[in-house]
Amino acid sequence: MYLTNMYTGQHDAGSFQVLIFLGNNFMPMGLNVPPGDVPGKVSTIADPFKVPMAGLGARNVHAIPGNHDYYARYAIEKSAFFGLFKTEEMPIGLTGRGNDREAALDFWSYHAGLPAEATYPLGENSPDSVQFIFFDTALPLRTPSSLWTPALDSLRHILQADHARPGIVWHLLCTHHPFATVGVHGGYSLWDEETNDAAYVTPCDRDSNALAWFKNLLDPEDVCADRYRQLVDSLKQIINASGIMIQAAIAGHDGSMQFLLTGEDGVRQPFPSLQIVSGAGSVPTMVRSPRPPRIYTSAEHDPLKKGESAPGFAQIFLAADRMRVVFYNADNGDRIDMGDGKKEFWIDRDGRLIP
C-alpha cells in the first residue's frame, strides 16, 4: 500500500522511477506449483503493486531469483489421518520451471542465470547515471563451482565494458544473498533473555549446531557455509580486479532490514563495503540490535518481539554526488529508526557514510 502511495504522491517520501524485487518472490517454492495454481499465486503477490508496476512498465521493474524460486520439492513430507492433513518441511532440489514462469510475467524484467545490468540517468538531461547490476546468487549456491564460469565471466565483461562508459557515477550490485548480515543467515538466530538481543550461534559446526549444519550441507544458505563463502570470494576477486567502484551491495534473503558498514575505515576498494539488506517485505525474522556506527538494523525494541525486524523496505535516492537510503515501515509508512536515532543515511561516491 505505501509503495503505491509513494508512487502516486500520497506519501511524502516522493515517487520512484525503479522498483526492484530481491528474490524469494513466490514462497515457499517459487512458481514450481501445479499449472492451475500459478495465476492465483501470481495475483496474490503482484496485485498490491499493480499501480506502480503499470506506471513504471516492465523495463523499470526488475526481479532476481532467490533460493526459494529454484526449489523443486520438499525434503520431508508427513501425512496424517490417511492423507487428510499434510505437513511439508525444508524445500530442496533444483528446477528452472518456476523461474521460466516468472520470466514470462509481463510486468517485470526477470534476471535469472546470467547477470544483467540496467542504466538510468540521474535526472532529465543529466550526463550522470546509475547502473544496477543484477547477479543471480541463488543458482551458484545450488550448483558446483565448476558450473559458475559463464555467470562470473558475464559479470567480468559487464564491469570491463563500464570503463568505456564514464557517465556512470553509481554502480549498485543487486543480489538475493547478502555478503554480510547480522540476521538469522548470519548466525544471529538465538534470543538471549539476559541481553535482550539476538545471540550468535554458528550454523556451520556439526558438534554445536548439528541441525543447522545438516541444512547447510543440503542447501548452503548461511553466510558461513563453504560454498557461500566461495561465491562471495569469487565475486570479490572479479570486482576488485575490474577497478570499477561499486558503492553498495543490495540484497534480501534475511527477513530484516540492515545497513552495514563492513570495510576498514579509510580504505577504498571496488568491492562494496556497504551492505543494504531489504528483506522484510513479507515475513520478518530475527536480527541483531543496532551497533552504531557500523551496524544499523530494524530490530523491534519491544522485548516481546524477541529481535524481530520491523516489516518494510528500503528506498534509495541518487544524486550526482551522494546517495540517500531510508527504511520504511510497511505497517504504518513511517521512517524506521535504525539505531542511534538515524532514520536516513547519506553515502558519498566512494561508498562511505557521510556524517
ZAVOKOL-604741 format. One record per residue (C-alpha): residue number from 1; residue in one letter; x, y, z. Coordinates in steps of 0.001 Angstrom, whole numbers, always signed. Example, Ala and Ser with C-alpha at 12.3 -4.5 7.8 and 13.67 -1.06 7.14 Angstrom:
NODE,1,A,+12300,-4500,+7800
NODE,2,S,+13670,-1060,+7140
//
This chain:
NODE,1,M,+0,+0,+0
NODE,2,Y,+2682,+2520,+960
NODE,3,L,+4658,+1877,-2205
NODE,4,T,+1530,+2730,-4173
NODE,5,N,+1018,+5850,-2052
NODE,6,M,+4606,+6911,-2694
NODE,7,Y,+4253,+6372,-6406
NODE,8,T,+1001,+8332,-6605
NODE,9,G,+2227,+11173,-4378
NODE,10,Q,+42,+10350,-1384
NODE,11,H,+3116,+9686,+784
NODE,12,D,+5712,+12375,+1496
NODE,13,A,+8627,+10053,+629
NODE,14,G,+8323,+11031,-3020
NODE,15,S,+7766,+8896,-6062
NODE,16,F,+10271,+6445,-7561
NODE,17,Q,+11474,+5530,-11042
NODE,18,V,+12681,+1943,-10478
NODE,19,L,+11243,-935,-8448
NODE,20,I,+13416,-3950,-7565
NODE,21,F,+12398,-7325,-6133
NODE,22,L,+15325,-9076,-4445
NODE,23,G,+14322,-12729,-4712
NODE,24,N,+12174,-15328,-2964
NODE,25,N,+9410,-13668,-4910
NODE,26,F,+6925,-16520,-4501
NODE,27,M,+7194,-18594,-1348
NODE,28,P,+7950,-21308,-493
NODE,29,M,+8820,-22948,-3838
NODE,30,G,+8597,-20125,-6346
NODE,31,L,+6153,-20834,-9178
NODE,32,N,+7093,-24505,-9242
NODE,33,V,+3468,-25396,-8470
NODE,34,P,+680,-27130,-10425
NODE,35,P,-201,-25061,-13522
NODE,36,G,-3680,-24282,-12247
NODE,37,D,-2243,-22682,-9099
NODE,38,V,+84,-20273,-10925
NODE,39,P,-2392,-17430,-11707
NODE,40,G,-3667,-17258,-8140
NODE,41,K,-182,-17269,-6665
NODE,42,V,+992,-14543,-9051
NODE,43,S,-2060,-12433,-8264
NODE,44,T,-1538,-12712,-4505
NODE,45,I,+1968,-11278,-4741
NODE,46,A,+1671,-8891,-7680
NODE,47,D,-1745,-7297,-7144
NODE,48,P,-579,-4975,-4313
NODE,49,F,+1960,-3495,-6761
NODE,50,K,-360,-3121,-9756
NODE,51,V,-380,+677,-9806
NODE,52,P,+3389,+1323,-9717
NODE,53,M,+4095,-1650,-11984
NODE,54,A,+1670,-407,-14618
NODE,55,G,+3044,+3119,-14394
NODE,56,L,+6708,+2159,-14481
NODE,57,G,+6461,-533,-17146
NODE,58,A,+8377,-3813,-17210
NODE,59,R,+11669,-2175,-18246
NODE,60,N,+11736,-280,-14929
NODE,61,V,+10604,-3133,-12673
NODE,62,H,+13340,-5691,-12030
NODE,63,A,+13405,-9007,-10177
NODE,64,I,+16062,-11594,-9419
NODE,65,P,+15570,-15142,-8125
NODE,66,G,+16083,-16269,-4574
NODE,67,N,+16823,-19776,-3381
NODE,68,H,+13097,-20470,-2908
NODE,69,D,+12422,-19644,-6557
NODE,70,Y,+14625,-22621,-7520
NODE,71,Y,+13335,-25240,-5095
NODE,72,A,+11881,-28390,-6647
NODE,73,R,+10463,-30446,-3789
NODE,74,Y,+10289,-30908,-23
NODE,75,A,+12870,-32942,+1873
NODE,76,I,+10310,-34169,+4385
NODE,77,E,+6626,-34785,+3821
NODE,78,K,+4377,-36102,+6554
NODE,79,S,+769,-37183,+6197
NODE,80,A,-1775,-37804,+8933
NODE,81,F,-5314,-39104,+9083
NODE,82,F,-4955,-41039,+5836
NODE,83,G,-3639,-38047,+3922
NODE,84,L,-6262,-35520,+5026
NODE,85,F,-3549,-33398,+6656
NODE,86,K,-53,-32980,+5342
NODE,87,T,+2996,-31034,+6513
NODE,88,E,+5976,-30241,+4342
NODE,89,E,+9376,-29188,+5609
NODE,90,M,+12590,-27854,+4103
NODE,91,P,+12202,-27328,+359
NODE,92,I,+15243,-28570,-1566
NODE,93,G,+16300,-29571,-5053
NODE,94,L,+16784,-27529,-8200
NODE,95,T,+14414,-26698,-11026
NODE,96,G,+14164,-23912,-13580
NODE,97,R,+10446,-24375,-14236
NODE,98,G,+9322,-21790,-11706
NODE,99,N,+11876,-19273,-12943
NODE,100,D,+10751,-19784,-16536
NODE,101,R,+7252,-18886,-15400
NODE,102,E,+8495,-15826,-13518
NODE,103,A,+10470,-14696,-16558
NODE,104,A,+7317,-14913,-18674
NODE,105,L,+5389,-12463,-16469
NODE,106,D,+4844,-9250,-18398
NODE,107,F,+5028,-6775,-15519
NODE,108,W,+8765,-7030,-14800
NODE,109,S,+12220,-7798,-16195
NODE,110,Y,+13409,-11044,-14632
NODE,111,H,+17143,-11735,-14342
NODE,112,A,+17842,-15429,-13739
NODE,113,G,+21030,-17269,-14635
NODE,114,L,+23419,-14841,-16284
NODE,115,P,+23839,-11364,-14782
NODE,116,A,+22314,-8294,-16383
NODE,117,E,+22520,-4537,-15999
NODE,118,A,+20223,-1529,-16342
NODE,119,T,+21406,+2067,-16515
NODE,120,Y,+19340,+5168,-15763
NODE,121,P,+20139,+8908,-15913
NODE,122,L,+20081,+10630,-12536
NODE,123,G,+17697,+13231,-13876
NODE,124,E,+16261,+14683,-17032
NODE,125,N,+19118,+15646,-19376
NODE,126,S,+21655,+14666,-16697
NODE,127,P,+25065,+13472,-18008
NODE,128,D,+25396,+11258,-14918
NODE,129,S,+23764,+7879,-14482
NODE,130,V,+23372,+4907,-12139
NODE,131,Q,+23957,+1312,-13122
NODE,132,F,+22158,-1537,-11391
NODE,133,I,+23893,-4883,-11828
NODE,134,F,+21678,-7918,-11191
NODE,135,F,+23533,-11093,-10237
NODE,136,D,+21658,-14322,-9567
NODE,137,T,+23389,-15733,-6471
NODE,138,A,+20748,-18416,-5916
NODE,139,L,+21788,-20609,-8836
NODE,140,P,+25522,-20822,-7954
NODE,141,L,+24681,-21792,-4384
NODE,142,R,+22680,-24699,-5744
NODE,143,T,+25334,-25884,-8221
NODE,144,P,+29024,-26859,-8007
NODE,145,S,+31587,-24113,-8569
NODE,146,S,+32714,-25789,-11799
NODE,147,L,+29466,-24523,-13358
NODE,148,W,+29857,-20884,-12277
NODE,149,T,+32159,-19796,-15120
NODE,150,P,+29519,-18410,-17543
NODE,151,A,+27938,-16172,-14894
NODE,152,L,+31262,-14984,-13488
NODE,153,D,+32638,-14289,-16966
NODE,154,S,+29497,-12360,-17841
NODE,155,L,+29886,-10191,-14736
NODE,156,R,+33526,-9615,-15656
NODE,157,H,+32510,-8433,-19153
NODE,158,I,+29872,-6064,-17765
NODE,159,L,+32430,-4435,-15480
NODE,160,Q,+35086,-4249,-18183
NODE,161,A,+32630,-2517,-20520
NODE,162,D,+31924,+101,-17851
NODE,163,H,+35393,+1588,-18356
NODE,164,A,+34139,+2938,-21693
NODE,165,R,+31076,+4483,-20000
NODE,166,P,+32434,+7368,-17868
NODE,167,G,+28983,+8839,-17297
NODE,168,I,+28090,+6078,-14829
NODE,169,V,+28854,+7561,-11417
NODE,170,W,+26972,+4991,-9324
NODE,171,H,+27281,+1209,-9531
NODE,172,L,+24906,-793,-7316
NODE,173,L,+25064,-4590,-7159
NODE,174,C,+21727,-6336,-6558
NODE,175,T,+21777,-9946,-5354
NODE,176,H,+19478,-12146,-3327
NODE,177,H,+22158,-13246,-877
NODE,178,P,+23968,-10567,+1150
NODE,179,F,+27729,-10562,+1508
NODE,180,A,+27326,-9704,+5202
NODE,181,T,+24384,-9914,+7591
NODE,182,V,+23589,-9836,+11305
NODE,183,G,+20308,-11660,+10755
NODE,184,V,+19458,-15342,+11045
NODE,185,H,+21511,-16309,+7982
NODE,186,G,+24469,-14589,+9624
NODE,187,G,+24078,-16798,+12710
NODE,188,Y,+22076,-14393,+14893
NODE,189,S,+19237,-16813,+15481
NODE,190,L,+19000,-17337,+19267
NODE,191,W,+17244,-14882,+21585
NODE,192,D,+19254,-14060,+24725
NODE,193,E,+16928,-13184,+27608
NODE,194,E,+19748,-11573,+29610
NODE,195,T,+20956,-9165,+26938
NODE,196,N,+17579,-8786,+25187
NODE,197,D,+19329,-9282,+21882
NODE,198,A,+19850,-11841,+19161
NODE,199,A,+22837,-14013,+20056
NODE,200,Y,+25229,-15623,+17595
NODE,201,V,+25142,-19389,+17183
NODE,202,T,+27211,-20799,+14353
NODE,203,P,+25092,-22678,+11820
NODE,204,C,+28173,-24303,+10334
NODE,205,D,+29509,-26511,+13112
NODE,206,R,+28373,-30126,+13288
NODE,207,D,+29098,-30511,+17009
NODE,208,S,+27481,-27341,+18388
NODE,209,N,+24600,-26942,+15917
NODE,210,A,+24031,-30224,+14110
NODE,211,L,+20620,-29377,+12620
NODE,212,A,+21772,-26105,+11031
NODE,213,W,+24977,-27773,+9851
NODE,214,F,+22948,-30517,+8169
NODE,215,K,+20671,-27964,+6479
NODE,216,N,+23709,-26158,+5077
NODE,217,L,+25072,-29468,+3886
NODE,218,L,+21912,-29959,+1811
NODE,219,D,+21340,-26317,+981
NODE,220,P,+24142,-23781,+1758
NODE,221,E,+22147,-20663,+2650
NODE,222,D,+24068,-19283,+5660
NODE,223,V,+26984,-16876,+5243
NODE,224,C,+29431,-19220,+6967
NODE,225,A,+28748,-22152,+4593
NODE,226,D,+31755,-23088,+2469
NODE,227,R,+30037,-22669,-900
NODE,228,Y,+28532,-19339,+208
NODE,229,R,+31963,-18017,+1176
NODE,230,Q,+33453,-19350,-2057
NODE,231,L,+30865,-17430,-4073
NODE,232,V,+31464,-14203,-2137
NODE,233,D,+35231,-14585,-2597
NODE,234,S,+34782,-15169,-6347
NODE,235,L,+32662,-12034,-6735
NODE,236,K,+35090,-10017,-4630
NODE,237,Q,+38035,-11099,-6769
NODE,238,I,+36278,-10158,-10028
NODE,239,I,+35039,-6784,-8765
NODE,240,N,+38383,-5767,-7267
NODE,241,A,+40237,-6825,-10412
NODE,242,S,+37863,-4726,-12549
NODE,243,G,+38683,-1489,-10764
NODE,244,I,+35022,-433,-11037
NODE,245,M,+33871,+1079,-7750
NODE,246,I,+30630,-499,-6562
NODE,247,Q,+29331,+1752,-3835
NODE,248,A,+26741,-584,-2329
NODE,249,A,+25518,-4163,-2380
NODE,250,I,+21751,-4553,-2065
NODE,251,A,+20232,-7895,-1053
NODE,252,G,+17339,-9682,+615
NODE,253,H,+17452,-13309,+1896
NODE,254,D,+17284,-12393,+5578
NODE,255,G,+13822,-11232,+6618
NODE,256,S,+15087,-7987,+8096
NODE,257,M,+16387,-4551,+7179
NODE,258,Q,+20019,-3734,+7777
NODE,259,F,+22560,-1046,+6909
NODE,260,L,+26072,-2415,+7454
NODE,261,L,+29481,-810,+7007
NODE,262,T,+31835,-3744,+6581
NODE,263,G,+35087,-2259,+5239
NODE,264,E,+38064,-779,+7012
NODE,265,D,+37931,+2927,+7816
NODE,266,G,+39681,+4997,+5167
NODE,267,V,+40281,+2034,+2861
NODE,268,R,+38765,+2446,-607
NODE,269,Q,+38284,-647,-2748
NODE,270,P,+35950,-1570,-5614
NODE,271,F,+34212,-4372,-3714
NODE,272,P,+31371,-2726,-1775
NODE,273,S,+31923,-2154,+1923
NODE,274,L,+28317,-1015,+2317
NODE,275,Q,+25687,-3756,+2569
NODE,276,I,+21989,-2892,+2423
NODE,277,V,+19618,-5711,+3361
NODE,278,S,+15970,-5130,+2468
NODE,279,G,+14322,-8491,+3041
NODE,280,A,+11476,-7719,+5440
NODE,281,G,+8769,-7308,+2831
NODE,282,S,+6814,-10433,+3737
NODE,283,V,+7926,-12475,+6769
NODE,284,P,+10217,-10537,+9151
NODE,285,T,+12747,-12547,+11130
NODE,286,M,+15171,-12009,+13993
NODE,287,V,+18047,-9565,+13602
NODE,288,R,+20728,-8282,+15941
NODE,289,S,+20060,-4919,+17579
NODE,290,P,+21887,-1854,+16171
NODE,291,R,+25569,-1279,+16940
NODE,292,P,+26326,+2222,+15617
NODE,293,P,+28397,+3462,+13892
NODE,294,R,+28805,+325,+11721
NODE,295,I,+25706,-1794,+12291
NODE,296,Y,+22210,-363,+11898
NODE,297,T,+19177,-2641,+11962
NODE,298,S,+15404,-2695,+12174
NODE,299,A,+15152,-4895,+15295
NODE,300,E,+11943,-4152,+17181
NODE,301,H,+12529,-2573,+20610
NODE,302,D,+9661,-4461,+22252
NODE,303,P,+11190,-7377,+24268
NODE,304,L,+8161,-9498,+23353
NODE,305,K,+9197,-9282,+19700
NODE,306,K,+12499,-11026,+20546
NODE,307,G,+14551,-9127,+17987
NODE,308,E,+12108,-9490,+15109
NODE,309,S,+12641,-6940,+12378
NODE,310,A,+10029,-4362,+11596
NODE,311,P,+8383,-5183,+8254
NODE,312,G,+9255,-2879,+5404
NODE,313,F,+11524,-1909,+2551
NODE,314,A,+14367,+420,+1616
NODE,315,Q,+14153,+3484,-623
NODE,316,I,+17276,+4761,-2385
NODE,317,F,+17610,+8269,-3778
NODE,318,L,+20562,+9139,-6016
NODE,319,A,+22102,+12495,-6863
NODE,320,A,+25353,+13255,-8671
NODE,321,D,+27457,+13361,-5512
NODE,322,R,+25537,+11416,-2879
NODE,323,M,+23080,+8625,-2221
NODE,324,R,+20367,+8573,+432
NODE,325,V,+18939,+5393,+1984
NODE,326,V,+15745,+5367,+4053
NODE,327,F,+13980,+2333,+5526
NODE,328,Y,+10179,+2465,+5746
NODE,329,N,+7842,+510,+7994
NODE,330,A,+5262,-1372,+5924
NODE,331,D,+2741,-1298,+8792
NODE,332,N,+2454,+2469,+9110
NODE,333,G,+4581,+4063,+6383
NODE,334,D,+6910,+5755,+8894
NODE,335,R,+10662,+6008,+8605
NODE,336,I,+12364,+3449,+10824
NODE,337,D,+14856,+4418,+13494
NODE,338,M,+17725,+2094,+12565
NODE,339,G,+19685,+2879,+15741
NODE,340,D,+21113,+5953,+17427
NODE,341,G,+18155,+7956,+16110
NODE,342,K,+19243,+7574,+12477
NODE,343,K,+16327,+7457,+10056
NODE,344,E,+18260,+8242,+6899
NODE,345,F,+21770,+7587,+5622
NODE,346,W,+23835,+9619,+3164
NODE,347,I,+26682,+7952,+1246
NODE,348,D,+29344,+9573,-930
NODE,349,R,+30587,+8270,-4265
NODE,350,D,+33371,+6337,-2541
NODE,351,G,+30743,+4289,-728
NODE,352,R,+31434,+5973,+2627
NODE,353,L,+28855,+7140,+5141
NODE,354,I,+28582,+10931,+5314
NODE,355,P,+28338,+12052,+8980
//
